[in-house]
């Protein structure tokens, strides 16, 4: 098998080795683009491109003040024009360099580039390290805003004898800044700076660390949180956030809110739009909400609730939020929850608001049960308590959406539970393979112990910390496969031969397939590109 694949792929080996030995920076830039994960389009600055010249190439100014690029004699040029001007120019002949310089300068004229300035100004203090990395060879080309920067960048990459890389000047935003949702300052549960809410003074840091969590992820539209409630209104802050739901009380009926916007509030806590300049931000603003109507008005039956649980699980909801409280419950709803759990769903329930023992379904061990805390990190007085409480989250004075465009304060474990459901959605975005038990264990181990030391019936194992939970999820992710297939510390032709030997579908039955670098079940050209990207 080894011999057949090896000799059957010798032409490919020769081709790839040849590419590697003569690869230009432009080639590497293309490979880099091919192997980068697909991301949403990012806006870039107009009229500006970033270019890194090869060693021995620098910008200069013509007598007429226009910008141009020239070569400098790093070492005395050889009389033979085919010899390189510098040993670190990838053995590119001088005549090729000069020809491309002439073409590039003509193109700069055509673009109307007047300024080619150093990107780092002032220059880095550690000049030796800057030269080693190549920072001293980065420059900014400034041109008319009307020019299409992506086209300019693509054209610059063609001059690969003198240009090592070219790219757009991408724009970004400060990931830790509060979003521009106008009522975000009222959302102490996400970001508590000590603000007073409904006359109650807050304690800085008595929150779930949402800003830091959002630096890792804001969720994914592939992760669905089912809100089993009295429905969800199409609120301005939930436009585009809802997927098709279901009415268990009146199958085929609407899924709008039938109980004083209770379900709308819950959905807003999970996934209200972020940075839309209105209202609030949900803890998982890029996740989706599936409205499941299980209550007729503000009351409902166990059978309708059980049907809603089954439907949500069958429709692929990843998280089921149950901001419900039953004084009594039989087996049907519990069995439905067990079904959902076995189907892979995470089931999160409120502890209840009687100020007494934990209500159903939160009393069952199959649920992750959430109690409520305040903006001072103390237990909320109305929160049910007991040994069944798993964890706690802010639930007093939660500013949340009502109707179709309004907002108001409301307290209750009904709003603590969706905060945890949203954090679970964030965790599943980072690692979709997480189970209910794994999510529960991580939330427990990363919680802030804000009340009595250790477990207590009022706050469970503590108040959730979304950022700490996500860091723990990341730490458990398997490391990416390495292109150093033989483990000798360098990616070279030996690793290439091993990859080619494994070319084709990976063995069945769970056998190892180390050359499948992108883990798609097959060793193919995508893995070859990943290997080339790690070459050296």
For each residue, the residues with C-beta under 8 A, 3 or more apart:
1: 4 5
2: 5 6 501
3: 6 7
4: 1 7 8
5: 1 2 8 9 500 501 502 503
6: 2 3 9 10 497 500 501
7: 3 4 10
8: 4 5
9: 5 6 12 13 500 501 503
10: 6 7 13 14
11: 14 15
12: 9 15 16 500
13: 9 10 16 17 493 496 497 500
14: 10 11 17 18
15: 11 12 18 19
16: 12 13 19 20 496 528 532
17: 13 14 20 21 493 496
18: 14 15 21 22
19: 15 16 22 23 27 532
20: 16 17 23 532 535
21: 17 18
22: 18 19 90
23: 19 20 27 28
24: 27 28 90 160 161
25: 28 29 52 54 160 163 164 165
26: 29 30 157 158 159 160 163 165
27: 19 23 24 30 31 160
28: 23 24 25 31 32 165 533
29: 25 26 32 33 157 165 166 167
30: 26 27 33 34 157
31: 27 28 34 35 529 532 533
32: 28 29 35 36 533
33: 29 30 36
34: 30 31 529
35: 31 32 526 529 530 533
36: 32 33 39
37:
38:
39: 36 42
40:
41:
42: 39 170 171 172
43: 170 171
44: 149 168 169 170 171
45: 48 149 168 169 170 171
46: 145 149
47: 142 143 144 145 146 147 149
48: 45 140 141 142 143 149 169
49: 140 141 143 149 152 153 156 166 167 168 169
50: 119 138 139 140 141 166 167 168 169
51: 116 138 139 140 141 156 163 165 166
52: 25 134 137 138 139 163 164 165 166
53: 57 58 59 69 137 139 162 163 164
54: 25 57 89 90 92 137 161 162 163 164
55: 74 86 88 89 137
56: 71 72 73 74 85 86 88 89
57: 53 54 69 70 71 72 97 101 137 162 163
58: 53 69 70 71 72
59: 53 67 68 69 70 116 117 139
60: 67 68 69 70
61: 65 66 67 68
62: 65 66 67 68
63:
64:
65: 61 62 114
66: 61 62 108 109 113 114
67: 59 60 61 62 108 113 114 115 116 141
68: 59 60 61 62 105 108
69: 53 57 58 59 60 101 104 105 108 116 162
70: 57 58 59 60 101
71: 56 57 58 85 94 97 98 101 162
72: 56 57 58
73: 56 76 77 85
74: 55 56 85 86 88
75: 85 86 87
76: 73
77: 73 83 85 94
78: 83
79:
80: 83
81: 93 94 95
82: 93 94 95
83: 77 78 80 93 94
84: 87 89 90 91 92 93 94
85: 56 71 73 74 75 77 89 94 97
86: 55 56 74 75 89
87: 75 84
88: 55 56 74
89: 54 55 56 84 85 86 92 97
90: 22 24 54 84
91: 84
92: 54 84 89 96 97 161
93: 81 82 83 84 96 97
94: 71 77 81 82 83 84 85 97 98
95: 81 82 98 99
96: 92 93 99 100 161
97: 57 71 85 89 92 93 94 100 101 161 162
98: 71 94 95 101 102
99: 95 96 102 103 161
100: 96 97 103 104 159 161 162
101: 57 69 70 71 97 98 104 105 162
102: 98 99 105 106
103: 99 100 106 107 159
104: 69 100 101 107 108 156 159 162 163
105: 68 69 101 102 108 109
106: 102 103 109 110
107: 103 104 110 111 155 159
108: 66 67 68 69 104 105 111 113 116 141
109: 66 105 106 112 113
110: 106 107
111: 107 108 143 144 147 152
112: 109 143 144 147
113: 66 67 108 109 116 141 142 143
114: 65 66 67 142
115: 67 140 141 142
116: 51 59 67 69 108 113 139 140 141 142
117: 59 121 139 140 142
118: 121 123 136 138 139 140
119: 50 135 138 139 140
120: 123 124 130 135 136 138
121: 117 118
122:
123: 118 120 127 130 136
124: 120 127 129 130 135
125:
126: 129 130
127: 123 124 130 131 136
128: 131 132
129: 124 126 132 133
130: 120 123 124 126 127 133 135 136
131: 127 128 134 135 136
132: 128 129
133: 129 130
134: 52 131 137 138 164
135: 119 120 124 130 131 138
136: 118 120 123 127 130 131
137: 52 53 54 55 57 134 164
138: 50 51 52 118 119 120 134 135
139: 50 51 52 53 59 116 117 118 119
140: 48 49 50 51 115 116 117 118 119 169
141: 48 49 50 51 67 108 113 115 116 152 156
142: 47 48 113 114 115 116 117
143: 47 48 49 111 112 113 147 152
144: 47 111 112 147
145: 46 47
146: 47
147: 47 111 112 143 144 151 152
148: 151 152
149: 44 45 46 47 48 49 152 153 168 169
150: 153 154 168
151: 147 148 154 155
152: 49 111 141 143 147 148 149 155 156 166
153: 49 149 150 156 157 166 167 168
154: 150 151 157 158
155: 107 151 152 158
156: 49 51 104 141 152 153 159 163 166
157: 26 29 30 153 154 160 163 165 166
158: 26 154 155
159: 26 100 103 104 107 156 162 163
160: 24 25 26 27 157 163 164
161: 24 54 92 96 97 99 100
162: 53 54 57 69 71 97 100 101 104 159
163: 25 26 51 52 53 54 57 104 156 157 159 160 166
164: 25 52 53 54 134 137 160
165: 25 26 28 29 51 52 157
166: 29 49 50 51 52 152 153 156 157 163
167: 29 49 50 153 170
168: 44 45 49 50 149 150 153
169: 44 45 48 49 50 140 149
170: 42 43 44 45 167
171: 42 43 44 45
172: 42 175
173: 177
174: 177
175: 172 214 215
176: 211 212 214 215
177: 173 174 211
178: 184 185 191 211
179: 184 274 275 281
180: 184 275 276 277
181: 184 272 273 274 275 276 277 278 279 280 281
182: 277 278 279
183: 186 187 279 280 399 407
184: 178 179 180 181 187 190 191 280 281
185: 178 195
186: 183 195 197 280 399
187: 183 184 190 191 280 281 399
188: 191 192 195 197 202 206 207 375 394 397
189: 192 207 208 210 375 393 394 395 398 419
190: 184 187 207 208 210 211 281 283
191: 178 184 187 188 207 210 211
192: 188 189 195 202 203 204 205 206 207 375
193: 202 204
194: 201 202 203 204
195: 185 186 188 192 202 375
196: 199 200 201 202
197: 186 188 200 202 375 397 399 409
198: 397 409
199: 196
200: 196 197 374 375 376 396 397
201: 194 196 375 376
202: 188 192 193 194 195 196 197 206 375 376
203: 192 194 206 375 376 377
204: 192 193 194
205: 192 377
206: 188 192 202 203 373 374 375 376 377 394 450 463
207: 188 189 190 191 192 210 394
208: 189 190 213 283 393 394 419 423 463 464 465 466 467
209: 212 213 465 466 467 468
210: 189 190 191 207 213 214 281 283 466 467
211: 176 177 178 190 191 214 215
212: 176 209 215 216 466 467
213: 208 209 210 216 217 283 423 426 466 467 469 470
214: 175 176 210 211 217 218 274
215: 175 176 211 212 467
216: 212 213 426 430 467 470 471 474
217: 213 214 220 286 426 429 430 470
218: 214 274 284 285 286 426
219: 223 271 284 285 286 287 422 425 426 429
220: 217 223 286 287 425 429
221: 286 287 288
222: 429 432
223: 219 220 284 287 288 318 319 425 428 429 432
224: 243 287 288 289 290 316 317 318 319
225: 270 271 284 287 288 289 290 317 318 319 320 321 418 421 422 424 425
226: 289 290 292 308 312 315 317 319 320 321 345
227: 232 263 266 267 270 289 290 291 292 321 323 418
228: 292 294 305 308 309 312 320 321 322 323 324
229: 232 257 259 262 263 266 291 292 293 294 295 321 323 324
230: 257 258 259 262 263 293 294 295 296 297 298 300
231: 245 247 254 255 256 257 258 259 263 264 291 293
232: 227 229 235 238 242 245 255 256 257 263 264 266 267 289 291
233: 238 256 257 261 263 264 401 403 404
234: 238 239 242 256 404
235: 232 238 239 264 267 268 272 401 402 403 404 405
236: 239 278 279 401 404 405
237: 241 268 272 273 276 278 279 280 401
238: 232 233 234 235 241 242 264 267 268 271 272 273 289 401
239: 234 235 236 273
240: 273
241: 237 238 267 271 272 273 282 285 288 289
242: 232 234 238 245 267 288 289 290 291
243: 224 288 289 290
244: 290
245: 231 232 242 255 290 291 292 293
246: 251 255 290 291 292 293 308 311 312 315
247: 231 250 251 252 253 254 255 293
248: 251 292 293 294 304 305 307 308 311
249: 253 293 294 295 296 300 304
250: 247 253 293 296
251: 246 247 248
252: 247
253: 247 249 250 293
254: 231 247 293
255: 231 232 245 246 247 291 292 293
256: 231 232 233 234
257: 229 230 231 232 233 260 261 262 263 264
258: 230 231 293 295 296 297 298
259: 229 230 231 262 263 295 297 298
260: 257 298 402
261: 233 257 264 265 401 402 403
262: 229 230 257 259 265 266 298 323 414
263: 227 229 230 231 232 233 257 259 266 267 291 293
264: 231 232 233 235 238 257 261 267 268 400 401 402 403
265: 261 262 268 269 398 400 401 402 410 414 415
266: 227 229 232 262 263 269 270 321 323 400 414 415 417 418
267: 227 232 235 238 241 242 263 264 270 271 272 282 289 291 401 418
268: 235 237 238 264 265 271 272 279 280 282 400 401
269: 265 266 272 282 283 398 400 415 418 419 422
270: 225 227 266 267 282 283 284 287 289 321 418 419 421 422 425
271: 219 225 238 241 267 268 282 283 284 285 286 287 288 289 422 425
272: 181 235 237 238 241 267 268 269 279 280 281 282 285 401
273: 181 237 238 239 240 241 276 278 279 281 282 285
274: 179 181 214 218 281 282 285 286
275: 179 180 181 281
276: 180 181 237 273 279
277: 180 181 182
278: 181 182 236 237 273
279: 181 182 183 236 237 268 272 273 276 401 407
280: 181 183 184 186 187 237 268 272 399 400 401 407
281: 179 181 184 187 190 210 272 273 274 275 285
282: 241 267 268 269 270 271 272 273 274 285 287 422
283: 190 208 210 213 269 270 271 419 422 423 426 466
284: 218 219 223 225 270 271 287 422 423 425 426 429
285: 218 219 241 271 272 273 274 281 282
286: 217 218 219 220 221 271 274 429
287: 219 220 221 223 224 225 270 271 282 284 422 425 426 429
288: 221 223 224 225 241 242 243 271
289: 224 225 226 227 232 238 241 242 243 267 270 271
290: 224 225 226 227 242 243 244 245 246 312 315 317
291: 227 229 231 232 242 245 246 255 263 267
292: 226 227 228 229 245 246 248 255 308 311 312
293: 229 230 231 245 246 247 248 249 250 253 254 255 258 263 308
294: 228 229 230 248 249 300 304 305 307 308 324
295: 229 230 249 258 259 298 299 300 304 305 324
296: 230 249 250 258 299 300 304
297: 230 258 259
298: 230 258 259 260 262 295
299: 295 296
300: 230 249 294 295 296 304 305 324
301: 304 305
302: 305 306 326 329 330 332 333
303: 306 307 332
304: 248 249 294 295 296 300 301 307 308
305: 228 248 294 295 300 301 302 308 309 322 324 333 336 361
306: 302 303 309 310 332 333 335 336
307: 248 294 303 304 310 311 336
308: 226 228 246 248 292 293 294 304 305 311 312
309: 228 305 306 312 313 320 322 333 336 337 339 340 347
310: 306 307 313 314 336 339 340
311: 246 248 292 307 308 314 315
312: 226 228 246 290 292 308 309 315 317 320 340 345
313: 309 310 317 320 339 340 343 345
314: 310 311 343
315: 226 246 290 311 312
316: 224
317: 224 225 226 290 312 313 320 345
318: 223 224 225 344 345 346 424 425 428 432
319: 223 224 225 226 345 346 347 348 421 424 425 428
320: 225 226 228 309 312 313 317 337 340 345 346 347 348 421
321: 225 226 227 228 229 266 270 348 417 418 421
322: 228 305 309 347 348 349 350 361 362 367 417
323: 227 228 229 262 266 349 350 412 413 414 415 417 418
324: 228 229 294 295 300 305 349 350 359 361
325: 350 352 353 354 359 360 362 384
326: 302 329 333 359 360 361
327: 359 360
328: 360
329: 302 326 333 334 360 361
330: 302 333 334
331: 334 335
332: 302 303 306 335 336
333: 302 305 306 309 326 329 330 336 337 360 361
334: 329 330 331 337 338 361 364 366
335: 306 331 332 338 339
336: 305 306 307 309 310 332 333 339 340
337: 309 320 333 334 340 341 347 361 364 366 367
338: 334 335 341 342 366
339: 309 310 313 335 336 342 343
340: 309 310 312 313 320 336 337 343 345 347
341: 337 338 344 345 347 366 436
342: 338 339
343: 313 314 339 340
344: 318 341 435
345: 226 312 313 317 318 319 320 340 341 436
346: 318 319 320 368 421 424 428 434 435 436 439
347: 309 319 320 322 337 340 341 361 366 367 368 436
348: 319 320 321 322 367 368 369 370 417 420 421 424
349: 322 323 324 361 362 367 368 369 370 417
350: 322 323 324 325 353 359 362 369 370 412 413 414 416 417
351: 358 359 362 369 370 371 372 383 384 385 386 388 389 413
352: 325 356 358 359 362 383 384 413
353: 325 350 382 383 384 412 413 414
354: 325 357 359 382 384
355: 381 382 383 384
356: 352 384 385
357: 354 363 384 385 386
358: 351 352 362 363 369 384 385 386 388 389
359: 324 325 326 327 350 351 352 354 362 363 384
360: 325 326 327 328 329 333 363 364
361: 305 322 324 326 329 333 334 337 347 349 364 367
362: 322 325 349 350 351 352 358 359 367 369 370 384 388 389
363: 357 358 359 360 369 386 388
364: 334 337 360 361 367 388
365: 388
366: 334 337 338 341 347
367: 322 337 347 348 349 361 362 364
368: 346 347 348 349 390 391 420 436 439 440 443
369: 348 349 350 351 358 362 363 388 389 390 391 460
370: 348 349 350 351 362 389 390 391 392 393 413 416 417 419 420 460
371: 351 379 380 383 384 385 389 391 392 395 413 416 458 459 460
372: 351 379 380 382 383 392 393 394 395 396 411 412 413 415 416
373: 206 377 378 379 380 383 392 393 394 395 396 416 450 459 463
374: 200 206 377 378 379 380 394 396 397
375: 188 189 192 195 197 200 201 202 203 206 394 396 397
376: 200 201 202 203 206
377: 203 205 206 373 374 448 450 451 463
378: 373 374 450 451
379: 371 372 373 374 383 385 392 451 458 459
380: 371 372 373 374 383 395 396 411 413
381: 355
382: 353 354 355 372 411 412 413
383: 351 352 353 355 371 372 373 379 380 392 395 413 416 458
384: 325 351 352 353 354 355 356 357 358 359 362 371 389 413
385: 351 356 357 358 371 379 389 457 458
386: 351 357 358 363 389 457
387: 457
388: 351 358 362 363 364 365 369
389: 351 358 362 369 370 371 384 385 386 392 457 458 459 460
390: 368 369 370 440 443 444 460 461
391: 368 369 370 371 420 443 444 447 459 460 461 462 463 464
392: 370 371 372 373 379 383 389 395 416 450 458 459 460 462 463 464
393: 189 208 370 372 373 416 417 419 420 463 464
394: 188 189 206 207 208 372 373 374 375 398 415 416 419 463
395: 189 371 372 373 380 383 392 398 411 412 413 414 415 416 419
396: 200 372 373 374 375 380 411
397: 188 197 198 200 374 375 409 410 411
398: 189 265 269 394 395 409 410 411 412 415
399: 183 186 187 197 280 407 408 409
400: 264 265 266 268 269 280 407 408 409 410 415
401: 233 235 236 237 238 261 264 265 267 268 272 279 280 406 407
402: 235 260 261 264 265 406 407 408
403: 233 235 261 264 406
404: 233 234 235 236
405: 235 236
406: 401 402 403
407: 183 279 280 399 400 401 402
408: 399 400 402
409: 197 198 397 398 399 400
410: 265 397 398 400 414 415
411: 372 380 382 395 396 397 398 415
412: 323 350 353 372 382 395 398 415 416
413: 323 350 351 352 353 370 371 372 380 382 383 384 395 416 417
414: 262 265 266 323 350 353 395 410 417 418
415: 265 266 269 323 372 394 395 398 400 410 411 412 418 419
416: 350 370 371 372 373 383 392 393 394 395 412 413 419 420
417: 266 321 322 323 348 349 350 370 393 413 414 420 421
418: 225 227 266 267 269 270 321 323 414 415 421 422
419: 189 208 269 270 283 370 393 394 395 415 416 422 423 464
420: 348 368 370 391 393 416 417 423 424 443 464
421: 225 270 319 320 321 346 348 417 418 424 425
422: 219 225 269 270 271 282 283 284 287 418 419 425 426
423: 208 213 283 284 419 420 426 427 443 464 466 469
424: 225 318 319 346 348 420 421 427 428 439 443
425: 219 220 223 225 270 271 284 287 318 319 421 422 428 429
426: 213 216 217 218 219 283 284 287 422 423 429 430 466 469 470
427: 423 424 430 431 434 439 442 469 470 473
428: 223 318 319 346 424 425 431 432 434 439
429: 217 219 220 222 223 284 286 287 425 426 432
430: 216 217 426 427 470 473 474 477
431: 427 428 434 473 476 477
432: 222 223 318 428 429
433:
434: 346 427 428 431 438 439 442 473
435: 344 346 438 439
436: 341 345 346 347 368 439 440
437: 440 441
438: 434 435 441 442
439: 346 368 424 427 428 434 435 436 442 443
440: 368 390 436 437 443 444
441: 437 438 444 445
442: 427 434 438 439 445 446 469 472 473
443: 368 390 391 420 423 424 439 440 446 447 461 464 469
444: 390 391 440 441 447 460 461 462
445: 441 442 472
446: 442 443 464 465 468 469 471 472
447: 391 443 444 460 461 462 463 464 465
448: 377 462 463 464 465
449: 453 454 461 462
450: 206 373 377 378 392 459 462 463
451: 377 378 379 456 458 459 462
452: 456 458 459
453: 449
454: 449
455: 460 461
456: 451 452 459 460
457: 385 386 387 389 460
458: 371 379 383 385 389 392 451 452
459: 371 373 379 389 391 392 450 451 452 456 462 463
460: 369 370 371 389 390 391 392 444 447 455 456 457
461: 390 391 443 444 447 449 455
462: 391 392 444 447 448 449 450 451 459
463: 206 208 373 377 391 392 393 394 447 448 450 459
464: 208 391 392 393 419 420 423 443 446 447 448 469
465: 208 209 446 447 448 468 469
466: 208 209 210 212 213 283 423 426 469 470
467: 208 209 210 212 213 215 216 470 471
468: 209 446 465 471 472
469: 213 423 426 427 442 443 446 464 465 466 472 473
470: 213 216 217 426 427 430 466 467 473 474
471: 216 446 467 468 474 475
472: 442 445 446 468 469 475 476
473: 427 430 431 434 442 469 470 476 477
474: 216 430 470 471 477
475: 471 472
476: 431 472 473
477: 430 431 473 474
478:
479: 482
480: 517
481: 514 516 517 519
482: 479 485 534
483: 491 495 499 517 530 531 533 534 535
484: 487 488 489 490 491 495 534
485: 482 494 495 498 499 514 515
486: 494 495 498
487: 484
488: 484 494
489: 484
490: 484 536
491: 483 484 495 531 534 535 536
492: 495 496 535 536
493: 13 17 496 497
494: 485 486 488 497 498
495: 483 484 485 486 491 492 498 499 531
496: 13 16 17 492 493 499 500 531
497: 6 13 493 494 500 501
498: 485 486 494 495 501 502 515
499: 483 485 495 496 502 503 515 523 527 528 531
500: 5 6 9 12 13 496 497 503
501: 2 5 6 9 497 498 515
502: 5 498 499 506 513 514 515 516 523
503: 5 9 499 500 515 523 524
504: 522 523 524
505: 521 522 523
506: 502 511 513 516 521 522 523
507: 511 513
508: 511
509:
510:
511: 506 507 508
512:
513: 502 506 507 516 521 523
514: 481 485 502
515: 485 498 499 501 502 503 523 527
516: 481 502 506 513 519 520 521 522 523 527
517: 480 481 483 526 527 530 531
518: 526 527 530
519: 481 516
520: 516 524 526
521: 505 506 513 516
522: 504 505 506 516
523: 499 502 503 504 505 506 513 515 516 527
524: 503 504 520 527 528
525: 528 529
526: 35 517 518 520 529 530
527: 499 515 516 517 518 523 524 530 531
528: 16 499 524 525 531 532
529: 31 34 35 525 526 532 533
530: 35 483 517 518 526 527 533 534
531: 483 491 495 496 499 517 527 528 534 535
532: 16 19 20 31 528 529 535
533: 28 31 32 35 483 529 530
534: 482 483 484 491 530 531
535: 20 483 491 492 531 532
536: 490 491 492
